[in-house]
Amino acid sequence: MRDDNEPHANPSSADDARADRRRVLGLGAAAAGGVWVAPAILSMDAAAAQTVAPPVPGSVSGFAQNCLGVNTPGVPVILTGPAPSPASVQVLSDQAGFYVFANVAPGTYSVAVLGDPFGLNIVVNAGQNTAQDVSPLC
């Protein structure tokens, strides 16, 4: 085998064209045996090239109310989930009776005042607030 990068006698125009193409493409003879090696050409599916971002969190907020529907301050409100997880977080309603759970991952949850064995099932969507007033089982 001959190496197109080495000078040779009486090169044909076809040989010159092949050598020129190899130089343009960055191809060269391997050190052992003069075997031509093409550089790897990598292609990637556009979807695979994209990174997957974590879901945008949502929030849950509302008023803690007594059995008469009056907003009540200092009420423990519990958010449990996302389903089927039994994990829960607790906040206290503020002086206006308002509560908020921020940075909640999308999913299905239960929200209740402390002592309510049932709670209300809610769905938290990415980037959105889920408004839900809560009151004890009356």
Backbone hydrogen bonds, N-H to C=O, Kabsch-Sander energy under -0.5 kcal/mol:
donor,donor_aa,acceptor,acceptor_aa,energy
4,D,2,R,-0.6
6,E,3,D,-2.0
16,D,12,S,-2.3
17,A,13,S,-2.2
18,R,14,A,-2.3
19,A,15,D,-2.5
20,D,16,D,-2.5
21,R,17,A,-2.4
22,R,18,R,-2.2
23,R,19,A,-2.2
24,V,20,D,-2.5
25,L,21,R,-2.4
26,G,22,R,-0.6
26,G,23,R,-0.7
27,L,22,R,-3.4
28,G,37,V,-0.7
30,A,35,V,-2.3
33,G,31,A,-0.7
34,G,30,A,-0.9
35,V,32,A,-0.7
37,V,28,G,-1.5
42,L,40,A,-0.6
49,A,45,D,-1.7
50,Q,46,A,-0.8
50,Q,47,A,-0.5
53,A,51,T,-0.7
58,G,104,V,-3.6
59,S,128,Q,-2.0
60,V,101,F,-2.3
61,S,130,T,-2.2
62,G,99,Y,-1.8
64,A,97,G,-3.2
65,Q,63,F,-0.6
65,Q,134,V,-3.4
66,N,70,V,-2.1
69,G,66,N,-2.0
72,T,64,A,-3.5
74,G,93,S,-2.1
75,V,72,T,-0.6
77,V,91,V,-3.3
78,I,112,A,-3.6
79,L,89,V,-2.9
80,T,78,I,-0.5
80,T,110,S,-3.0
81,G,87,A,-2.9
83,A,108,T,-3.3
85,S,82,P,-2.5
89,V,79,L,-2.4
91,V,77,V,-2.3
93,S,75,V,-2.0
94,D,98,F,-3.1
97,G,94,D,-2.0
99,Y,62,G,-2.8
101,F,60,V,-3.4
102,A,100,V,-0.6
104,V,58,G,-2.9
105,A,103,N,-0.5
107,G,124,V,-1.9
109,Y,122,I,-2.8
110,S,80,T,-2.3
111,V,120,L,-2.3
112,A,78,I,-2.1
114,L,76,P,-2.5
116,D,113,V,-2.3
120,L,111,V,-2.6
122,I,109,Y,-2.7
124,V,107,G,-3.2
125,N,123,V,-0.6
127,G,56,V,-0.6
127,G,57,P,-0.7
128,Q,125,N,-1.8
130,T,59,S,-2.9
131,A,129,N,-0.7
132,Q,61,S,-2.8
132,Q,130,T,-0.5
134,V,63,F,-2.5
138,C,136,P,-0.6
